Amino acid sequence: MLPYREYGVTDNERFFYRSLAASFNLKDLLYEAYILVKHCRFAYSDIQDMSKAERALFLEFFTNELEEEKRASKQHTSRR
C-alpha cells in the first residue's frame, strides 16, 4: 500500500480521521454489545468475534421478538 501522502493526505490527517470515525462508532458498538450481552445472553467474547452483519442480524431477531411480545401483550389486555 502506498503512503497516504501520495494521495494528497498526510499520515497525521489519516490518523485523525480514523480516530474520529472510531470514536463515533465505538459508542454504537458498545451499545450493541451491551444489548447482546444483557438481553440476548451472549458472552462478550462471542460478540467480539462476530462481524457487523452478524450483530445486526441478532439485534434484528431481538427487536422482532420484542415487537411480537408487545403485540401479544396488547392483544391480551384488550381482551379484558
N, C-alpha and C positions, 0 to 999 in steps of 0.2 A: 504494500500500500504506500502511496506517495505521501510525503508530509503535507499537512493541510495548507501550509503557506504557499504551496504551488497552485492552490485553488483560490488564492486571494484571502484566505482566512488564516490567522495566526493560530499557533498551538494554544495560546492563552485564551483566545476567543472561543475556540472549540471546547476547551475545558470548561470555561464559564457556562457556555450553552448547555453542555451535558449536565453540569451540576445543577443548573437552574431547572432543566427538564426533569431531572431525577427528584428534585425537591417537590415538584408538583405531583409527580407520580407516586412518591413514597407514601404520602398520606392516604391516597386511594388504595394502594397496595396493602398497606397495613390495615385499613378498614375492611377490605376483602378478607384478609387473613383472620381478623377478629370475628367476623360473622361466621366464617367456615369453621373456626375452632370452637367458638361458643355455642352456636346454634346447630351446626351440622356435625359436630364432634369429630372433626378431622384433627390429626396430630399436626402441629406446626411444621414439623419436618416434612410431612407429606405435602403440605401446601407449598413449601419451598421448592419441591421437586416438580410441581405442576406448571404447565405452560399457562399463558394468559387465557387461551381458549378453553382449557380445562376448567380453570377457576370460574370463568364466565358461565360455562355450562352448568356447573354445580350451583352457582348462585341463581341461575335461571330456574333450575329444578326447585330450589328452596323457595324462591319467590312464588312460583306456581303452586307449591304446596300451601304456602301461607294464604294465597288468594282463595284456594279451594276450601280451606278451613274457615276462612272468613265468610264465604258464601254459605257453607253448611250451617255455621252458627247463626247467620242472619235468617236463613230459612227456618231453623229451629225456633228462634224467638218470634218469628212472625206467625207461627202456627199456634202460639199460645193465646 
